Amino acid sequence: MTEEPAHAAPFLPQLIGQAFNLILDELYHHLVEAGHEDLRPTHCLNVFRFMDCDGTRPTTLARRAGMTPQAMSELVGYLEQRDYVRRVPDPTDGRGRVVIYADRGTRAAEISAGYFADLEARWGAIVGSDRLQDVNSALTQILDAAPAHGARKSRVPAP
């Protein structure tokens, strides 16, 4: 009878998930420290990361986040009340509306971009910039080869 090792190495998807959770936790705490204590991780996870720089329809945000349009409307409404986002007429179709960054959202996006740059520098110091670039290249290659992401549009979290 064979025993499994007590500390088996995690699968790569588990490590990626753990790294993603670390990034979200640190980002949330960084934003709170910068005065955005009214933001919640769900706002970063389900709204900001899916916003396009030129605005995104709420139904598109809901689809990207895998949630109902009603639930997305609640999140967007919360953020709109706190001046993180605004709903404005869709420039390509005046009947619809798009969600864009408002003043506080722009500032939060700038803080987030600074945090991401700092995170990459810290990770580069741990594993070396060449190895970190290899990870970046490998993940980009994997995502580009995936059928659902092959022609993915980059969504930069800055206005």
Salt bridges, closest charged atoms under 4 A:
GLU26 OE1 - ARG122 NH2 2.93
ASP38 OD2 - ARG104 NH1 2.90
ASP52 OD2 - ARG64 NH2 3.08
GLU80 OE1 - ARG87 NE 2.95
ASP90 OD2 - ARG57 NE 2.96
ASP93 OD2 - ARG57 NH2 3.21
ASP93 OD1 - ARG95 NE 3.05
GLU110 OE1 - ARG107 NH1 3.48
ASP118 OD2 - ARG122 NE 3.05
ASP144 OD1 - ARG152 NH2 3.16
